[in-house]
Amino acid sequence: MTIRFVLHRPRNAQNIGSAARALANTGAGPLVVVEGEQYDRAQAARLAAGADATLDAMQIVRSLDEALAPCIDLVFTSGRVVEGIPSITPREAARRLLESSSRGEVALVFGDEVRGLTNEQLRRANAIATIPTVEKASLNLAQSVLIFAYEIMLARGNGRAGQELQRGPDGQLVQQEGRRIDERSIEIESRSTAPGAVERDPTHKPEGEQAEERLLNLLRENARTLLLDAGFLNKQRPDAILDELNRMIRRARPTKREIELMLGAIAQVGRNSNSTKP
């Protein structure tokens, strides 16, 4: 499966072009743009420097929900720390996303050039990746994309000096000598034990398809409605407790079937509650 590079509301078309260039150089993944402000294809192409195929394949969507809907693992990028969400480096993010992408689509999310991502948006993340810096803790959007894309390329074992990777007719990466690289069966040799790194037991067999973001988001919204009606959540600050419950569920990496069961249970409790109201 793929690693989506999601740019949330980028303000500059040239940064989109530079990001496309970075992804074309590394083969790290496709580009998805959320609500690109006044996107100008010609301006983007100027900085893409020949990465027209990446620009042509780029998806433009209306919302972050739409961009993340099919994903099973989300890493957001920020210089801020959010309590309860693991903080990881770009290298750890690359390892995590490659491991998760063996089971489904995953996403790496970047905020806009001025404000980045909000705290509310960051609370959706399974992990938050931060690029270490020395003096100034802020990088250009395209620079950030390149750093993460490069780490993913290295973790895959792709690329070497003077070599270009191209995609064959079947969409797979092909080295110059013609050898195909199976992106789905890459072995990650070194695994980090950092808080955000994903460790898998090689003897563990998943019991079902992992739940996608669209289902997890639906569960959160339905639980919010039910728990507000039940008086469990503080009406002035409902997200404080809801976010804790959401993180607990995400840490368990539930299957699609498990989330569907929880949605069914919430719906039934809601119906019973409504039927008993005077």
C-alpha positions in Angstrom: 0.0 0.0 0.0 1.0 3.6 -0.3 2.2 6.4 2.0 0.2 9.5 1.2 2.0 12.9 1.6 -0.9 15.2 2.5 -0.4 19.0 2.3 -3.2 20.7 4.3 -4.2 24.0 2.8 -0.8 25.0 1.3 -0.7 28.7 0.5 1.9 28.7 -2.2 1.7 26.7 -5.5 5.4 26.8 -5.8 5.8 24.9 -2.6 3.4 22.2 -4.1 5.7 22.0 -7.1 8.8 21.7 -4.9 7.1 19.0 -2.8 6.3 17.1 -6.1 9.9 17.4 -7.1 11.0 15.9 -3.7 8.6 12.9 -4.1 9.6 12.3 -7.7 13.3 12.1 -6.6 12.6 9.7 -3.8 9.6 7.7 -4.9 8.3 8.0 -1.4 4.6 8.3 -2.2 1.8 10.2 -3.9 0.9 13.8 -3.2 -2.5 14.8 -1.9 -3.4 18.5 -1.4 -6.3 19.7 0.8 -8.0 22.9 -0.3 -5.0 24.3 -2.1 -5.5 28.1 -2.1 -5.7 29.4 -5.7 -3.6 26.4 -7.0 -1.8 27.4 -10.1 -0.5 24.4 -12.1 1.9 26.6 -14.1 3.5 28.1 -11.0 3.8 24.6 -9.4 5.4 23.2 -12.6 8.1 25.9 -12.5 9.4 24.5 -9.2 8.6 20.8 -10.0 11.6 20.8 -12.4 10.2 18.0 -14.6 8.2 16.2 -12.0 5.1 16.5 -14.2 4.0 12.9 -13.6 3.8 13.5 -9.9 1.8 16.7 -10.3 -0.5 15.1 -12.8 -1.2 12.2 -10.4 -1.7 14.6 -7.4 -5.1 14.5 -5.8 -6.8 17.7 -4.7 -9.5 17.1 -2.1 -11.9 19.4 -0.2 -11.2 18.3 3.4 -8.7 16.6 5.6 -11.4 14.0 6.4 -11.5 13.1 2.7 -7.7 13.0 2.4 -7.4 10.6 5.4 -10.5 8.5 5.0 -8.9 5.3 3.6 -5.8 5.4 5.9 -5.1 3.1 8.9 -2.2 5.0 10.4 -1.6 8.8 10.6 1.6 10.6 11.4 1.2 14.4 11.6 4.2 16.8 11.4 4.7 19.6 13.9 7.2 21.3 16.1 4.7 21.1 19.0 4.1 18.3 21.5 0.6 17.1 22.2 0.1 15.3 25.5 -0.7 11.6 25.1 0.5 11.4 21.5 4.0 9.9 20.9 6.6 12.3 19.5 9.0 10.7 16.9 11.7 11.7 14.5 11.5 11.6 10.7 13.6 8.4 10.7 11.2 6.7 13.2 8.2 8.0 11.2 9.6 6.4 8.1 10.0 3.0 9.8 6.5 3.3 11.4 4.8 4.2 8.1 6.5 1.5 6.1 5.5 -1.1 8.6 1.9 0.1 8.7 1.7 0.4 5.0 2.1 -3.4 4.7 -1.6 -3.6 5.9 -3.2 -0.6 4.3 -2.8 3.1 3.2 -1.1 5.5 5.6 -0.6 9.2 5.6 2.0 11.8 6.6 0.4 15.1 7.1 1.9 18.6 6.8 0.3 21.9 7.8 0.4 25.2 5.9 3.4 27.5 5.6 2.3 30.0 8.3 0.4 28.3 11.1 1.0 24.6 10.5 -1.6 22.2 12.0 -3.9 23.2 14.8 -3.9 21.4 18.1 -7.4 20.0 17.2 -6.0 18.5 14.0 -2.9 17.1 15.8 -5.1 15.2 18.2 -6.2 13.0 15.4 -2.6 11.7 14.9 -1.3 8.3 16.0 2.1 10.0 16.3 3.6 13.4 15.8 6.9 13.7 13.9 9.3 16.6 14.5 12.4 17.5 12.5 15.2 18.2 15.0 16.7 21.7 14.6 19.4 23.7 16.4 18.4 27.4 16.4 15.3 28.2 14.3 12.5 25.6 14.8 10.8 26.2 11.5 11.4 24.8 8.0 10.0 25.5 4.6 7.1 23.2 3.7 8.9 21.6 0.7 12.1 21.2 2.7 10.1 19.2 5.3 8.6 17.0 2.7 12.0 16.3 1.3 13.5 15.3 4.6 10.7 12.8 5.3 10.6 11.5 1.8 14.4 10.9 1.9 14.1 9.0 5.2 11.4 6.8 3.6 13.6 6.2 0.6 16.5 5.1 2.9 14.3 2.9 5.0 13.1 1.1 1.8 16.7 0.6 0.8 16.1 2.5 -2.5 18.3 4.9 -4.3 22.0 5.5 -4.6 24.2 8.3 -6.0 23.7 8.9 -9.7 20.8 6.5 -10.0 17.3 7.4 -11.1 14.3 5.3 -10.1 11.4 5.1 -12.6 8.1 3.4 -12.6 7.4 0.6 -15.0 4.1 0.0 -16.9 2.8 -1.8 -13.8 3.5 1.2 -11.6 6.3 -0.5 -9.6 9.6 1.3 -9.1 12.3 0.1 -11.5 16.1 0.6 -11.1 18.2 1.4 -14.1 19.3 -2.1 -14.6 15.6 -3.1 -14.8 15.2 -4.9 -11.5 11.7 -4.3 -10.0 11.4 -3.3 -6.4 8.4 -4.8 -4.6 7.3 -1.9 -2.2 4.9 -4.2 -0.4 7.4 -6.8 0.7 10.2 -4.5 2.0 11.8 -5.8 5.2 12.6 -3.1 7.7 16.0 -4.3 9.1 16.3 -2.0 12.1 13.3 -1.2 14.3 13.3 1.7 16.8 12.0 1.2 20.4 11.1 4.9 20.6 7.5 5.7 21.9 6.1 6.2 18.4 7.8 3.3 16.7 5.6 0.3 15.8 6.9 -3.0 17.0 5.3 -6.1 15.6 5.4 -9.6 17.0 6.4 -11.8 13.9 4.2 -14.6 15.3 1.2 -12.4 15.6 -1.5 -13.0 12.9 -4.0 -10.1 12.4 -7.5 -11.3 12.9 -9.0 -8.9 10.4 -8.6 -5.9 8.2 -7.5 -2.8 10.2 -10.0 -0.1 10.6 -9.7 2.9 8.3 -9.7 6.5 9.4 -13.3 7.1 8.1 -14.6 4.5 10.5 -12.6 5.8 13.5 -13.8 9.3 12.8 -17.4 8.1 12.6 -17.0 6.3 15.9 -15.7 9.4 17.5 -18.6 11.6 16.3 -21.3 9.0 17.2 -19.7 8.4 20.7 -19.6 12.2 21.2 -23.3 12.5 20.6 -24.2 9.6 22.8 -22.0 10.5 25.7 -23.1 14.2 25.6 -26.8 13.0 25.8 -25.9 10.7 28.7 -24.2 13.5 30.6 -20.8 11.7 30.6 -19.0 14.5 28.8 -18.6 18.1 30.0 -20.7 20.2 27.5 -18.2 23.1 27.8 -15.2 20.9 27.1 -16.3 17.6 25.6 -13.1 16.9 23.6 -10.9 16.7 26.7 -12.3 13.2 27.7 -13.3 12.3 24.2 -9.7 12.7 23.0 -8.4 10.4 25.8 -11.0 7.7 24.8 -10.0 8.2 21.1 -6.3 7.7 21.8 -7.0 4.5 23.8 -8.9 3.0 20.9 -6.3 4.1 18.3 -3.5 2.5 20.4 -5.3 -0.8 20.2 -5.2 -0.7 16.3 -8.7 -2.2 16.1 -10.0 -4.1 13.1 -12.8 -2.9 10.8 -15.1 -5.6 12.4 -14.4 -4.3 15.9 -15.2 -0.7 15.1 -18.4 -1.8 13.3 -19.4 -3.7 16.4 -18.8 -0.6 18.6 -20.8 1.6 16.1 -23.6 -0.9 16.3 -23.6 -1.0 20.1 -23.6 2.9 20.2 -26.5 3.0 17.8 -28.6 0.5 19.8 -27.9 2.2 23.1 -28.9 5.5 21.5 -32.2 4.0 20.2 -33.0 2.5 23.6 -32.3 5.8 25.3 -34.5 7.7 22.9 -37.4 5.2 23.4 -37.4 5.6 27.2 -37.6 9.4 27.0 -41.0 10.9 28.0 
